C-alpha cells in the first residue's frame, strides 16, 4: 500500500500542540495517512523534543518520547506573533481539514487563533481544542499535565493506592495517551458530521474530563450515594481471588477471578490444594468472601513456593484469569504484543530495536502507513511555504527575519 491509498490520505492536519495529548492524537491521524504539519515555536520547538534528557523520562541520546508521538509529521517553525507568521498560518488554515491545539484559552485569544477567529477563514475546519481542566471556571487557563489533571485531580491517584500506601506518581503520559484517543474520536466524529452537513465544528476535551471518564465506574457509585469503597489491602482483601501475590523469584501475579464458583475447582488444581475445598471456611463463595483474610494468607504462602513462570503455566493450563505484573522490559518481548503488531518499525530509527508503540486499533482493509521519524525542528518549513505559493525570495526573507526557522 502507498501513502496515497491510506484511509486518511488527503486529510490535512495542523498541529499547534506540545507534549503528548495533542501530538498523540496527531500521531494516530498520521498512522492512517493524514498529512500532519506540526507548527512549532522557533528556538526550542515542542519542549517534548528535549524531555529525554531529564527526569521523569529515562535518559537516552535519542528523543524517543518526542518521536513516539511525532512520527510521520512535518515540522514548520513559525513565529505566530509576527504579522507574516500569522498570514502563513491563515493560508494553512484555509487549506486544512483539522487543527489540533492545546494552548490555554488566554493564549489562543492573544494569538487570535481561537475557533471563532479561524472559522471565518474556513467554515469546514474541524478545530480540536485541548485543555487541562476545561474551558470554563477558575482553572481554565491552569497548565495541566496528566499527573495533575488526569490522575490527581480526578481521584484516580487516590483510588489505585493500597490501603496503607502513599499515592504513587504514574509513569509519564499514562493519562495523555488515552486522552489522545478521545480527541481522535472527536475529530473523526467532526469529520463525519462535516460529511453530512458540509460544516466544520469545534471539538473540545480535557485531561480532567478524560480522567473522570476513566474513573467513572467508581464515581458513578459515589454519584448514586454509595459510601467510598475500601482501598485494597493485600493482607486483608475483600476477595482473596482478586488480589496480587509475590512469587519465589520476587515477581508478582495479579489474580482477578470474578467467576468464583466456576473457576474455584480449577484454581485448587493449579495450586495443588484440593484440601481447601474441604475447609468449611472456603466451601462456598460466601465463606470465601467472609474469610478472605485467612484464605489470602494461605495463598500468599502458596505462591511463594514457585517461580513466576511456573505459576504462569499452571494458572493458564487451568484457565484462571490472571496476569503477571510485567515490567517494561518484559512487555517488549511479550509474544502477544509481537503477534498482534503492537510495536512498529520506524524508518530512520537506529536506536535499540528501532521501534515505537503502535496506535491501539486497526481498520480491516485499511492498512496504516509505514512509520518514519518526525522531522527536525522547522526542517519542512521552506517546502511547506512553497506549497502555499511563496517564492524562493519570500521564503529566504522570512528565514532572515526569523518568521520561520529551520534546524534541519
N, C-alpha and C positions, 0 to 999 in steps of 0.2 A: 504493500500500500504506500502511495506517496502522500505527502502532507496535503496536497490539493484534494485528495479523496477523503480526508478526515471529516468527522461528523460536524465539527465547528469551523471548518475551513471557510474563510470569507468573513468570519466574525472578528471585528477589530476591537480590541480592549485597551483602554488607557488605565494604567495602574498608578495612581498617585498615593502610594501607601508604603508604609515602612514596617519593619519587624516581621511578624508571622501571619497574623489573622488575615489581612487583606492579600498579601503576597501568596499565602497558601491557597486562597481562592483562585488567584490568577494562575497558579501552577496547574490546578485541575483543569481550568479552561484551556491552558496551553497543551495539556496532555491529549486533548481531543481536537487539537489543530487550530485553536484560535490564535490570531496574531496579537500577541500581548506586547505592548510598548510600556516599559517601566519608566515613568517620569520621575527623576531624582533631582535633588538639590546639588548644584555644583559644589565641589570641595570633597566632602566625605560621602555623599550619597546616602543611601539607606544605611542607618547605623548597624544593621544586622550584617553588613559586609565585613565588619571588624569584630564581631562578637566572639569569634573562635579564638581570640587572643586572651580572653579573660573569663573568670567565673561569671555565672554558673556553668558555662559551657566547658567541655573538655578541650584542652589546648591542642591545637594542631596547626601546622603551617599550610592550611588549606581551609578556605572559607566554607566549610561543609554546612553550617546552619543556613547560610545565605543561599548556597546552591540548591539545597533541598527544596526551597520554596521559590526559587527564581530560575529554575531550569527553563530552557527554550525561549526566554524573553529577550527582547532587545532593549537597550538602555539609552535613554535620552536625558542628559544632564542639562536641565533648563532652569534658568532663573525666572521664576514666576513673578518676581517683584518688579521686573522691568516691563515697560510697555511692549517692547519687542518680544519678550518671552511670553507675555500674555497673548499676543496676537498669534504666535506659533501654537500655543495651546488651543486657542479658539479654532484655528484651522484643523487641528487634530480632532477636536470635539465635533466639528461639523461632519467629519467622516466616520466617527466612531459609532459602534453599536452599544458598547458598555464602558462605563467609567467606575472604577473602584477607588475609594479613598477612606483613610482612617484619620485624616486631620481633624482636630477638635472643631466644634461648630464655630467658635470665635475666630479660628484661623481661616476656615473656609469663607467666613464673611469678610475678613480683612483682604483676602486674596481674590474675592469676588468669583469663587468657584463653587458656590452653593448650587443645589439643584435649580432653584429659581433663577439664578444668574445664567445658567447654561441652557436651560430649557428653550429660551428664545432662539438659541443658535442651532438647536437640533431637538425637535419635539419627539423624535423617535429614540432618543437616548435612554438606555437603562442605567440609572445612576445608583450605584451601591454605596451607601454610607455606613461606616462602622464607627461605633463609639465604645468607650469603656462601660458607661453606666446609663446609656440612653440619651436622647436629645433634650430632655426637659429636666428641670429640677436643679438643685444646688450643685450636683456633681456632673452636670452636662459637659463641662469643659475640663473635668479632672482626668489627668492621664490614667489609663487603666491597663496594666499588664495582667496577663491571665492569672498569675499567682495572687493578685489582689482582687480583681473584679470578678473573675470566674470562680476561683477556689475559696478565697477567704470570705468575701462579702456575701456569698450565696449559701453559706452553711456547709458546703462540701468538705472544706478542710476540717471542720469540727466533726463532721459525721463519719469520716473514714478513719479517724484515730481510734485506738483501743481505749478501753475504759479508763486506764490509768496512764495512758501515753500522752506525750505532748503533741501538739499539732506538728505535722511534717510538711515541709515545702515540697511541692510537686516538681517533677523534672521539667526542664524548660519547655514551654509551649504546649503542655498537655491539654490546656483549655483552648489554645489558639487553633489547633488543627481541627478538632471537631466543630468549632465555631466557623472555620473557613468553609466547611461543608454546608452549613446553614446559609451563608452568603451565596455559595454556588447554587443551592436550591432556589434561593430567592431570585437570583439573576435569571436562571432558566425559566422560572415562573413568569418573570417580567418579559422575557423574550417570547414566551408562549402567549401572554396577553397581547403583546405587540402584533403577533401574527393574526390575532382575532380582531383587534381594534385599530391597528395602524399607529398607535400612540405608545410612546415610551412611558416610563414611570420611575419613581424613586423607591428603592428597596433599602430598608434600614434594619439593622440589628446591632446587638451589643454583646460584649463579653458577659455582662451580668445577666442578661436575658437568657443566654445560652447556658450559663451555669445553673440558673434556676430550672431550666428545662431538664438539664442532666440530673438535678436533684428532685425532679417532680414526683417520683413515686413516694418519697418520704414527705415532701412538702404538702402533697395533696392530703395526706393524713392529718397534718397539723392544721391545714385549712378547714378540714372537716371536723376538727375538735378533739382529735386524739391527744394523748399525752406523748411527749417526745420519747422515742424508743431508747432503750438502754444500749449504750455503746458496747461493742463486742469485748468481752474479757475472755481470752483464750483459756484461762484456768477455770472459768465458770461460764460456759457458753449456754445460750438458750437451747441450742441443739448441738450435741457432740458431733453430729454428722454434717453440720455447717460450721466448719472451724478450720484452723490450719495447724499442722503438726510438723515438728522437726524430725529429720531422719538421722541415721547413724553417721552419714557423711556431711552433716551440718547444712543440709539443704532443707527446703520447706515444701510441703504439699498442701494444697488448698482443696478441701472436700466441700462439695455443695450437693448433698444427697437430699433432694426435696421429696422424691417418691420413696419415702422411708419404708413403707410396708412392702413395696415391690422389690426394693433393692437390698433390704436387710439380709436375706439369706446369702446372696452373692457377696455382700460385704464381709460377712462372717467367714465365708470360704476364702476370700482374698487374704484376710488377716490370720487365718487358721485358728480361729477361736469359736468353734461351734458351741462351746460350753456357755458362751454369753447368752445364747437363746434360752438356756435353762435357768438363767438367773431371773428370779421373779421381778427384779427391778427393771429389767430390759426386755421383758417378754412381749411387750406391745408398744405402739408408738407413744401412747400417753405416759407410760412408765419411762420410756427413754427420754422424753422431754422433762419429766419430773426429776429424774436422776441424772440429768445431763452432766453435772459436775463430776459425779463419780465415774460415769462412762468416759468422759473426756480424759480423766486422769489415767484410766486403763489404756485408752487408745494412745495417749501420749507416750506411755511406756512401750507399747507395742511398736509404734512407728520408729522408735529409736533403735530397734533391733536390726534393721536392714537399711541398706543404702537406697538412695532415691531411685536409681534406675531399676532396681528390683521391685520396689513398690509400684513404679510406673507400669511394669509389665503385669504384675498381679492385679492391680486395680483395673487396668484396661481389659485383661482377659475375662474379668467378671463383670464388665460393663458398668463400672462405678463411675459416676460423674466426678471428675477431679481435674486438677491441673498442677503441674509442677510450678512453683513460683520461680519463673525464669529470670535470668539476668539478661542484660542486653547482649552479652557475649553468647549466651545460649540462643537467643532469638534469631541471630543472623544465620545460624546453622539449622534452624527448625525446618525439618523436611516438609511440614505442612505449608509453611510460608514459601518455601522454594518451589514446591509443586504447583502452587497457585499464583505464581508471579507477583508476590507481594513486595519484591525488590526488583529494581530495574537497572539495567546497564545505562550509564550516562557517557555519551561520546565526549572525549576530551578530559574525562575524569581519570587521572592516573594515580590516585592515592588509594591504598588498600585494595579493595575489590573493584573500585571504580563504579560503585552503585549508590543508589538512593532508594528511599522508601516510595513505593508506587502509590498513586491515589487509589482509594479503597473501594472502587466499584468498576464494573466492566459493562459494556453495552454490546450485546451479541450483534455481529455483523458490522461493527464499527470499531476497528482497532484503534488503539492510541498511537500517536506518532512516536517515532524514535526520539528518545530524550538526548539533549545535548546541553553543555554548560551554558549558563546565563552569561551575558556579555559583561565585560569590564565597564566601569562607570563611564557613561557617555559615548561608548565606542560606536554606537549606531547613529549618533546624532546627525552627522553630515548626510548619511544615506536617507534618514527619515525626513530631513528638511528638503532634500532633493525630491523625494516622493511628493512633498507638499507643493512643489513648484518653485522653490527658492533656487536662485542661480548660485554658481560656484563663488562669485564675488560676494554675494549677500551672506552666504554661509561663512566665508572667510572673515567677513566683517563682524558677524555675530560671535565668532570664536574669539576674535581680537578684543571685542567689547565685553566678553565674559557672559554673554547671553546664553551661550552653550559652552560646554566643556567636554573634552574627551581625554580620558586617561588610558584609552585602549591602544 
